[in-house]
Amino acid sequence: MYNEDLAIRDRLEEILESIELIQEWSNGMTDLHDFMISPGRVMAFNA
């Protein structure tokens, strides 16, 4: 693979890991307001 291919693959793996974490953190949430009502449940997403 070219270095560019490896970089793309690494980035895609990071995205997948982020999605899995979001799914884990939001487990049990049933409504958008579950995130907004309780300050303890507010999640910050880093860009």
Secondary structure by P-SEA (a helix, b strand, c coil): ccaaaaaaaaaaaaaaaaaaaaaaaacccccccccccccccbbbbcc
